[in-house]
Structure formats: structure tokens, C-alpha cells
Amino acid sequence: MDSPLIRPARQSELNDLALLEIQAGELFHSVGMSEVADHVPDRQALSRSQQQGLIWVAEEDGKIAGYIVARVLDGNAHIEQVSVAPTHARRGIGRRLIAQLETWGRSNDRPATTLTTFRDVPWNGPYYRTLGYRELAGAEIGRELAAAMQHEASLPGIDASRRCAMIKCNGRPPDLA
Ligand SMILES: CC(C)(COP(=O)(O)OP(=O)(O)OC[C@H]1O[C@@H](n2cnc3c(N)ncnc32)[C@H](O)[C@@H]1OP(=O)(O)O)[C@@H](O)C(=O)NCCC(=O)NCCS
């Protein structure tokens, strides 16, 4: 099996991506979060992100194993969504997709990468901590990130008290002066 190829998503793949997100989300049934598991992807939002070049897929043996969606919030690169097919889970594909988004952020001079997630679900907060992310304190959360969290809190099954925002800062280049 080849290592995954990370590349921009194609418009023709959006239905497959929405299906993959549903399959990946089924993991939430295992922790009693059925409403989160049953969340229906927003296909129009996916389409907009694809047109802006903000979706990357991991392709392995000709099949899409996972994908990630970026946006910019408060001037930072932001992980809007990352999903890996259950058939390809726990083999580093999520980590590679996240690294791709971080690289995109650095190449666009974004000072950090942010995300919102469940603090205590093993493949959410604890997973991102292993990748170098830390939770933001309330006062550190920017206006656009706060608005995104507020919107998420209105969605079915989202208990705002279990949500957090996380950040990973991009290292500054050495001062050569
Ligand atoms: C989060 C997600 C993208 C990770 O993708 P992945 O390719 O499986 O992750 P990686 O291979 O890079 O890392 C694996 C690590 O993730 C965590 N993890 C992944 N699946 C897990 C599970 N079912 N139970 C516990 N931890 C899990 C563990 O830390 C694991 O390390 P380990 O296998 O050494 O224990 C994937 O689990 C997913 O699609 N989840 C559903 C959607 C979701 O929650 N997205 C994030 C929203 S903020």
C-alpha cells in the first residue's frame, strides 16, 4: 500500500467527501454522542471551500482516505473539519492532513493554526494535544473564533461546556539582525 498522496480536492469529489465525513463521524456513537454522529455535512459550504482551494484530500491506492478543510479566522489558519475514513484510521493520515494545513498557513504568513473541538473525546482534544496544540483561555479567543464557537453551540448535540478552542503557534524565523 502506497503512502497517501495529499492534494487539493476536486469538485467532482464533494459527494464522496460528504459521505466520508458521515462515516468518520460514526465514531461519536461509541461515546454516546449520537446527535454529533448524525450531523449532516453542509455541501454548499464544502463546495465553496473547494472552489477557494481550501480542501485537501489524502488519496491512497486511488481512493480518498481522508480530507481536511481550512479557513482563516482572526488572521490564523483554522481547521474547519478533518475526517479520516474508519477503514484508514490510526495510520497517521489525520496527522498528515493537519500538517498540510499548517504548512499552507505558514506559507501564507499565518501566525498560528487554530481549531475547535471536544475537550475530552480521545480523538479530539487529547489527539490535538499530541500534535502540539494547547487550549486557548477565554480571553485569548479572537472575535471570529468566538463567533464560530457560538454557531457550533447552536447545533444539535453540541454541549458548549465540553467544547474548547485550541492553537498551535508557528515558530518565528530566527532574528538575523
Ligand atoms: C480525528 C481523526 C481525523 C484522526 O484521524 P486518524 O488518521 O485516525 O489519526 P492519526 O492516525 O493521525 O492519529 C491517531 C491518533 O488519533 C487518536 N485516535 C484516533 N482514533 C481514535 C479512536 N477511535 N479512539 C481513541 N483515539 C483515537 C489517537 O490518539 C491515535 O493514536 P494511537 O492510534 O497511537 O492511539 C479521525 O479520528 C476522525 O475522522 N474522527 C471523526 C471526525 C472528527 O472527530 N474530526 C475532528 C473534529 S475536531
The ligand as an SDF file (V2000), in Angstrom:
LIG
                    3D

 48 50  0  0  0  0  0  0  0  0999 V2000
   -9.7050   12.8200   14.2770 C   0  0  0  0  0  0  0  0  0  0  0  0
   -9.3460   11.9450   13.0730 C   0  0  0  0  0  0  0  0  0  0  0  0
   -9.3250   12.7960   11.8100 C   0  0  0  0  0  0  0  0  0  0  0  0
   -7.9510   11.3350   13.3040 C   0  0  0  0  0  0  0  0  0  0  0  0
   -7.5580   10.6710   12.1060 O   0  0  0  0  0  0  0  0  0  0  0  0
   -6.5210    9.4340   12.1050 P   0  0  0  0  0  0  0  0  0  0  0  0
   -5.9320    9.3530   10.7540 O   0  0  0  0  0  0  0  0  0  0  0  0
   -7.1890    8.2240   12.6370 O   0  0  0  0  0  0  0  0  0  0  0  0
   -5.4480    9.9340   13.1760 O   0  0  0  0  0  0  0  0  0  0  0  0
   -3.8710    9.6560   13.2260 P   0  0  0  0  0  0  0  0  0  0  0  0
   -3.5810    8.3330   12.6260 O   0  0  0  0  0  0  0  0  0  0  0  0
   -3.1500   10.8580   12.7250 O   0  0  0  0  0  0  0  0  0  0  0  0
   -3.6500    9.6160   14.7960 O   0  0  0  0  0  0  0  0  0  0  0  0
   -4.1360    8.5310   15.5240 C   0  0  0  0  0  0  0  0  0  0  0  0
   -4.3780    9.0270   16.9270 C   0  0  0  0  0  0  0  0  0  0  0  0
   -5.6540    9.6960   16.9940 O   0  0  0  0  0  0  0  0  0  0  0  0
   -6.3310    9.3230   18.1950 C   0  0  0  0  0  0  0  0  0  0  0  0
   -7.4360    8.4510   17.7840 N   0  0  0  0  0  0  0  0  0  0  0  0
   -7.8750    8.2380   16.5220 C   0  0  0  0  0  0  0  0  0  0  0  0
   -8.9480    7.4150   16.5350 N   0  0  0  0  0  0  0  0  0  0  0  0
   -9.1580    7.1140   17.8260 C   0  0  0  0  0  0  0  0  0  0  0  0
  -10.1170    6.2940   18.4820 C   0  0  0  0  0  0  0  0  0  0  0  0
  -11.0540    5.6180   17.8050 N   0  0  0  0  0  0  0  0  0  0  0  0
  -10.0630    6.1830   19.8220 N   0  0  0  0  0  0  0  0  0  0  0  0
   -9.1280    6.8470   20.5220 C   0  0  0  0  0  0  0  0  0  0  0  0
   -8.1870    7.6390   19.9570 N   0  0  0  0  0  0  0  0  0  0  0  0
   -8.2060    7.7610   18.6200 C   0  0  0  0  0  0  0  0  0  0  0  0
   -5.3010    8.5440   19.0000 C   0  0  0  0  0  0  0  0  0  0  0  0
   -4.5190    9.4970   19.6930 O   0  0  0  0  0  0  0  0  0  0  0  0
   -4.4920    7.8980   17.9030 C   0  0  0  0  0  0  0  0  0  0  0  0
   -3.2030    7.4950   18.3080 O   0  0  0  0  0  0  0  0  0  0  0  0
   -2.9730    5.9230   18.6070 P   0  0  0  0  0  0  0  0  0  0  0  0
   -3.5420    5.1700   17.4640 O   0  0  0  0  0  0  0  0  0  0  0  0
   -1.4840    5.8280   18.7260 O   0  0  0  0  0  0  0  0  0  0  0  0
   -3.7150    5.6640   19.8910 O   0  0  0  0  0  0  0  0  0  0  0  0
  -10.3570   10.7820   12.9120 C   0  0  0  0  0  0  0  0  0  0  0  0
  -10.4210   10.0730   14.1360 O   0  0  0  0  0  0  0  0  0  0  0  0
  -11.7560   11.2180   12.5420 C   0  0  0  0  0  0  0  0  0  0  0  0
  -12.0810   11.3930   11.3770 O   0  0  0  0  0  0  0  0  0  0  0  0
  -12.6250   11.3580   13.5670 N   0  0  0  0  0  0  0  0  0  0  0  0
  -14.0310   11.7320   13.3550 C   0  0  0  0  0  0  0  0  0  0  0  0
  -14.1600   13.1770   12.9580 C   0  0  0  0  0  0  0  0  0  0  0  0
  -13.5290   14.0900   13.9830 C   0  0  0  0  0  0  0  0  0  0  0  0
  -13.7020   13.9440   15.1890 O   0  0  0  0  0  0  0  0  0  0  0  0
  -12.7790   15.0690   13.4730 N   0  0  0  0  0  0  0  0  0  0  0  0
  -12.1120   16.0630   14.2850 C   0  0  0  0  0  0  0  0  0  0  0  0
  -13.0700   17.1460   14.5700 C   0  0  0  0  0  0  0  0  0  0  0  0
  -12.3230   18.4360   15.5730 S   0  0  0  0  0  0  0  0  0  0  0  0
  1  2  1  0
  2  3  1  0
  2  4  1  0
  2 36  1  0
  4  5  1  0
  5  6  1  0
  6  7  2  0
  6  8  1  0
  6  9  1  0
  9 10  1  0
 10 11  2  0
 10 12  1  0
 10 13  1  0
 13 14  1  0
 14 15  1  0
 15 16  1  0
 15 30  1  0
 16 17  1  0
 17 18  1  0
 17 28  1  0
 18 19  1  0
 18 27  1  0
 19 20  2  0
 20 21  1  0
 21 22  1  0
 21 27  2  0
 22 23  1  0
 22 24  2  0
 24 25  1  0
 25 26  2  0
 26 27  1  0
 28 29  1  0
 28 30  1  0
 30 31  1  0
 31 32  1  0
 32 33  2  0
 32 34  1  0
 32 35  1  0
 36 37  1  0
 36 38  1  0
 38 39  2  0
 38 40  1  0
 40 41  1  0
 41 42  1  0
 42 43  1  0
 43 44  2  0
 43 45  1  0
 45 46  1  0
 46 47  1  0
 47 48  1  0
M  END
$$$$
